[in-house]
Amino acid sequence: MEKTLKPMSGYLALVICLLLIGVSVYLFIIGVNDRIENNISYLIISIVCFCLTFFFMKGLMIIQPNHSRVLNFFGKYVGSVKDNGLFFINPLYSSQKISLRSENLQGQTLKVNDKMGNPIEIAVVMVWKVGDTYKAAFDVERYSDFVKMQSEAEVRHLAMSFPYDNLEDDHAPITLREGGEKINSILEQELTDRLSKAGIIIQEARISHLAYASEIAGAMLQRQQATAIVAARTKIVEGAVGMVDLALKKLSEENIVELDDERKAAMVSNLMVVLCGEKAAQPILNAGTLYN
C-alpha cells in the first residue's frame, strides 16, 4: 500500500555539505604544510570531512514537478515522495524514479474477429498516468510494458464482445461502429479494472481506427449499399402506397369520377410506376378507353 512521505528540506544539508568541503580543503592545505606539527592529524580529519560530505550528499534528492521517488531501506518499502523540490533523506535509502505525468499510448492496429466472427481492424488511443507508485514499482515488473500488453488484450476482448454493426444482428443494443461514447466508456472502465493492479489511472480511452479487414471490406461495402438501397426502396413504396390510397379516397369522397375495379387497378399501376420509378415518367396521351 502506498505511503506518502514528506522529508525535510535539503537546503540546510546542502549548506552543511558545502561547509564540510571547505573545511576539508582547508585542513588538507594545512596538513600538507611540512612546517606545521601533527600535520598527519589534519590530513586524517580532512579525509573524514571529505567522506562525510559525500555521505550527506547522497541523501540530497531533487524531485522535478510531476515526478516521484519510491524509497527503500535495505529491501523494505519506506514510502513515496511526490512533492517537488530539494529534500534530504536517509543516505542509506535507495530510491526509484517514477513519473507522474500523463502519457499517450497509440495502440497498433489489430486484426481480430468481432462478435459475429467477421474479421475487423481496430486500434485505440489512451491517456494514462501512474496513480499508485507502490503498485507501479513492486506489483508488476515494468509498468509501461504492462500497460501496453494489457491494453492490447482489452482491445481484443472488446472487439470480440460486440458486433461491428447491426447488419447481421438487428437486435444488438450496442455496436462497435455506432456505439460512440458508450463503447469508449466501456473500454475506459475495463482498462481501468485491468490496469488498477499496477496503480495506473486511465484518463481517456477511445477507438482511433475501426474498419473491416481488407479481405472482406469490398463485400461488406456492397452489402451495406444493398441494404441502404432496399431500405430506401421500402420507404418509397410505403409512401407511394399511401399516396395512391389517398388519391382513390379523395376521388371517391368528392364524386369526381366513378371507377370500377379494372380502372382502379390501371390507375394504381400507373401511379406506382410514376411514384416508384427512378426516372421521371413520360406522359402518353391515350385517345381510347380501356375497353377499346
N, C-alpha and C positions, 0 to 999 in steps of 0.2 A: 504494500500500500504506500502511495506517495506521501512523503512528509516534507513540508516546506521549511527551509531554514533561512534565517536572516543573520548572516555572520557580521562580525564587527567591521567597521570601516578600515580600509587598508592604508589610509594616508599616514597615520601615526607609525605603522610598521614600516612604511616606505622611508619616513624621516629617520627612524632608528637604523635602518639599513644603510642609509647614506652616511650617518654619523659613524657607524662601525667601519665603513670603508675608509672614511677619513682618518679615524684612529688607527686602523690597521696600516695605512700608508705612512702615517706619521711615525709610529713605533718601528716600522721596518726601516725607515731612513735613519732613525736614531740607532737601531740595532746594528746596522752595517758600518757605523762610525767606530773605528778602532780606538779612538781616544776616550770613549766612554766605557766605564767599567760595567760589568754584568750585561753586556750587550746581547748575550745569548737569551737572557730572560725577556728582553724587549722583542727579540725575534719570535720567541715562542708565543708571547701574548699577541703579537701581530698576526701570526698564523691562526691562532684561536679566534681572533676577531674576524679574520677573513672567512673562516669556516662558518662562523655564526651568521655572517652576512648572507652566505649562500643558503644556509638553512632557513633563515627567515624569509628570504626572497622566494623560496619555494612555496611558502604559504600565501604569497600575494597572488591574487586572482582577479583578472579583468573580464567582466561579462558585458558583451555588447547587447544593445536593445533586441528583444525578441529572441534571446538565447538563454540557455540554462546550463547548469553544471550538476551532474549527479555525483555525490561524494561517497566514497567507500573508505573504510578503515580496516585494512588487512582482511578484505573479503566480506566485511559486514556493511550493509547499507546504512548510511548515516542520515542522509536527507538530500533534498534537491534545492538549489538556489536559483530562483527565477528573477530576482531583482538585477538591474544592470548598474554597473559602476565598478569601483576598485574596492576589493574586500580582502580581509586576511582570515585564513582558516588554519587549522592544524597542519603544519608542514608534512605530517605523516599521512595525510589524507591523499588518496588518489581520486582523480576527477575525470569525468567523461562529458564531452560537449554534446549537447542536443539542441538543435534549432527548434524554435517555437514559431517560426514564420510559416505562412500559408504557402503551399506548393501546388503546382498544377501537374496533373498526370493525364497525358493524352494516350489513351489505350490504343493498341494496334487493332486493325480491322480483323475481326474473327469471322470465320465461316462456320456456322452452326445450323442445326435444324430447329425450326420453330415447333410449336405445339402440334401442328398438323403434319409435320415431317418434311416441310419444304425447306430446302437449303437457302439460307439468307446470309447477308453480310451485315455485321453490326460492330459499332465501336462507341466508346463513351469517353467523356472528358470529365474529370472530377477535380475538386479543390479540397485539400486536406491539410491537417496540421497535427502536431503532437499535443495531446491534452494531458496525458499522464506520463511523466518522464520515467517513473519506476517501471511501468509495464513496457514502455518502449525500450528501456535499457536491459531489462532482465527477463521478461516473459517471452521474448522472441529473439532469434539470432541476429537478424538485421532487419529493422523495422521497415526500411524503404523497400527492400526486396519482398517483404511480407505483404506490403500494400499492393505492389504490382501483381503478385501471384493471386492474391485473394480477390482483387478487383476483376481480373480476367475470369476467375472461376464464377464470380457472381454474374458477370455479363452472360456467360454461357447458360447459367441457371435461369436467368431472366428470359432469355430468348426461347428456351425450351418450355417455359411456363405459360406463354401467351401465343396466339396465332399472329401471323404478320398482319393480316386483315381479315375481314369477315366474309370473304368470297366463299370459303368452304364451311365456315362456322357462323351461320347467321345469328345465332343466339349468344355469341361471345360478348360478355359485358365490356371487356377491355381488349383492345388490340395494340400491337406494337406501333403501328402506323398512326392510329387515331387516338391512342391513349393520352398523348401530350403530357400534361403536368401530373396526371395520375401515375403514369409509368415512371416518370422521373422521381416522384415521391416514393414509390415502391423501391426503386433502385437505390435511392439515398438511404432509406430505412434499413434495407437489407445489407448494404455496405457498412452502415454504422454497426449493425449487430455482428458482422463478421470481423471487423477491424477493432472492435472495442477491447478485445483481449490484448491488443498491442498498444492500447492507450491512444488510438487515433480518433480524431474528430473529423467527420465528413461535413464540410461546409456547403458543398454543392456537388451534384452529380447529374449529368444529362447525357442523353444519347446524341452523339455527334454525327453518326453515319448509320443509315439503315436502308437496305436495298435487297432485292432478290439476288441470289447468286447468278453469275453470268450465264451458266448453262441453262437456266430456266427463265431468265429475265425476259427474253423475247416472247416466249409462250405465255407468260403471265401478263405481259403488256397487251397481247392480243385478247387474252381472256378478260382483262379489265375493260378494254374497248368494247368487246362484245356485250359485256354486262351493262355498260353505260348505254349502248345503243338499244338494247332490249328494254331497259328502264325508260328511256326516252320515248320509244315506240308505245310502250304501255300507257304512258301518260298522255300521249297524243290520242290514242284510241279511246281512252276513258273520256277525254274532253270532247272528241268527235261524237261519241255515242250520246253524251249529254246534250250537245247542240242539236243533233238530229231529233232526239226525243222532244226537246223544247220547241223545235220548228213544227213538228207534227201536232203537238198540243195546241200551239198558237193557231195553226190553220184550222184545226177542228173547233176550238173555242170561239173564234171570231167568224166562223162560217165563210171563210174566204173561198174555199173550194172543197168539194166532196171527193175524197179519194177512196177507191176500192183497194183491196189488198194487193192487187198486182201493181197498181200505180204507186202505192206506198212503198212496195219493195223496190220499184225502179227509182223512186226518189231517194230512198235510203242508200241505195247503191251509188247513185250519183254524188250525194253529199259526202259519203265516206271516202269516195275517190278524191274529191276536191279537198277535204279536210285532212286526209292522211297522206296525200301524195307529197313526194319530196320536191316536186317542181310545180309551178303554177299551172292550173288546169286551162286548157284551150277551149273556149266556148264553141259549140257546134249548134247551128240552127236546124231544128227538126220541123219541117212543114207538115208532116203527117202525124199520126197517132200511134199509140202502142198496138192498136188493133188493125192497122192498115199498113 
